[in-house]
């Protein structure tokens, strides 16, 4: 667990730095972030999937 948390913190900071320095755009960073959660299937992925379903349902009702 300690190694996983350290890796999450490291990659989170690395992503923030890359976005801030404009090496990676916000859309690409979001896509990579979501890919990581869906692939890893962590406990947080359930909350992210629920949020994405809610956003998709909201957009589909507007359009």
N, C-alpha and C positions, 0 to 999 in steps of 0.2 A: 504494500500500500504506500509506503514512503517513497519508493522508487517511482510508482505511478504518479503520485502527487507532484513529485519533483519534475517529472517529464511534462506533466500538464502545465505546471508553472513556467517551465523553460520555454515550451513551444508557444504558450500564450504570450509571453513577453517577446519572443522572437517575431511572432506574427504582428504584434502591436508595433514593433520597431520597423518591420518591413512596410507596413501600411503607412506609418508616419513618414518614412523616408521616400515614399511613393515608388518603391520597387515592386509592390503588389497593390493592385487596386482593391477597394472595399468589396466589390462583387466577387472577385476571385478569392479573397480571404474568407468571405462568408461561405462560398461553395466548398472550400477545403475544410472549413470548420464543421459544416454539416456532414460532409462525407466522413470525417473522422468519427463523429458521434454515431452515425448510422452504422458504420462498419464495426465499431467497438462494441456497440450494444451495451453501453454502461447504464447505470441507474438514471443518469441525467437524460439519456436518450428518450425515455418515456415522456418526460416533460417537454422536450424539444419537439417530438413527434406530435404531441397533443397541441402544442402552440402552432405548428405548421398546418395541421388539419384545420384548426380554427381560422387561421389566416386564409387558407384555400377556400373554406366555406364562405368566409366573409367576402372574398373577391368574387366568387361565383355568384353570390346573391346580388352583388352590385352590378356586375356585367350582364 
